[in-house]
Amino acid sequence: MSDPIAYVRERQRESLAELIDFLRIPSISTQPEQQAETAAAAQWLADKMKQAGLENVEIIPTPHHPLVYADWLHAGDAPTVLIYGHYDVQPAEPLDLWESPPFEPTVRDDYLYARGSSDDKGQVYIHVKAVEAILKCYGRLPVNVKFIVEGEEEIGGESLSHFIPQNKAKLAADVALVSDTAMVSAQQPAIVYGLRGLCYAFIDITGPKRDLHSGSFGGGINNPLNVLAHIIAKLKDEDGRILIPGFYDEVRPLTGQERHILAQFPLDEAAWLAETGAPEPWGEPEFTLVERLGARPTLDVHGIIGGYTGAGAKTVLPSKVHAKVSMRLVPDQDPEEIGRLLKAYIAELAPPSVTVEVTVGHGAPASITDFNIPAMQAAAQAYATAFGQEPVFMREGGSIPVVSAFQSDLGVETVLMGFGLPSDQIHAPNERFYLPNFYRGIETSIHFLQNLG
């Protein structure tokens, strides 16, 4: 076979069968009882990398779940591409909401339903198959390639975050390639050039030493739930502006060019509302919906725990209450500094009638890539060739911590070339991957490597 595109088209059924095998492995990184299965997913991937023709394939132990490394480095002075992905998946619960079992992959109407199908097993496997096609047809790649695939992305990526700065030579590259994002639609590809960062925090409030009867003690004891409600209410105003002093000091303003580019993003507001089920959009009125979703910082409460939440009534003043809060950050905001600002502000708000403790958990800085670099243009041309449609550029509201690590530790910019869809239901029941995107994704990856070489 002399044409990699023809090669992959003739082997679509084989590629699908392999992906189904990969998806059958319940590599749930957050569940200790699945540790052996997670290791099995790493071994499965390593075996397929060897079969594809990649070299120096390693399963690298870590304190948690292993990394998988592979390379092919015979393209001389051609660029080196570092391809990243993750083989771990989110828990599948609630299981009763799945139309088919999460680890029994099922094809319905051109979609492959399974946990991890879109996030991220299907997307990372695209690049393994692209490399295989080129090597089987030509015997060599147009560029040097390195793979690093982790098993802890869904739990923060701690092992990889330690591995990268300690293995700079091993991972040295000219550009990184990540497929863990979504296109606008099945017809409209998109290249993400910016990702928000993250600062996650926990608020713990203690009042009395034990739960108290509200009739006997109400009015004399400051209810920790009431205190928590007052604190949360003072973190943002009604239009979504964050009220923490100094929070916006380092926010990099949107340039006129960026606002123009983002204005071209084809967001169908009615369809977006239908997808979310919300009555109307909300947020900072001086910014567009597209800008709010990817280019502005946020603060959200994810859970409040405390008091009685069972059936019926119970009149209790709880001793302890908790809240989980995250802030999505934009370029130039430092997660550690934002954590300090949050703690200082809540300390000011806390009354002396309770004890308030704020613990800052995991975080990652935002990242942004110049959309004019050659690798970005190579990706745009690859999408246009495979999909027949020029991609749009966008900023993604979520976080992929490894992208900022590649920037800071390796000095490498990242091309985010995703093939998922907004309706893939990642992290939710009935996660799915649109199979035409899987097949065209392999072709896009082939064109990208050829364009870059």
Salt bridges, closest charged atoms under 4 A:
GLU10 OE1 - ARG11 NH1 3.91
GLU18 OE1 - LYS129 NZ 2.87
ASP21 OD1 - ARG24 NH1 2.78
GLU55 OE1 - HIS74 NE2 2.75
GLU58 OE2 - LYS170 NZ 2.57
ASP88 OD1 - HIS86 ND1 3.01
GLU99 OE1 - ARG108 NH2 3.41
ASP119 OD1 - HIS86 NE2 3.06
ASP119 OD2 - HIS427 NE2 2.97
GLU132 OE1 - LYS129 NZ 2.93
GLU153 OE1 - HIS86 NE2 3.31
GLU154 OE1 - HIS427 NE2 3.33
GLU158 OE1 - HIS64 NE2 3.62
GLU158 OE2 - HIS162 NE2 3.77
ASP180 OD2 - HIS86 NE2 3.33
ASP204 OD1 - HIS322 ND1 2.38
ASP237 OD2 - ARG241 NH1 3.44
ASP239 OD2 - ARG241 NH1 3.47
GLU258 OE2 - ARG395 NH1 2.85
GLU284 OE2 - ARG296 NH2 2.85
GLU286 OE1 - ARG241 NH2 3.22
GLU291 OE2 - ARG259 NE 2.66
ASP300 OD1 - LYS236 NZ 3.99
ASP332 OD2 - ARG252 NE 3.02
GLU337 OE1 - ARG340 NH2 2.86
GLU431 OE1 - ARG115 NH1 2.84
GLU443 OE2 - ARG9 NE 2.85
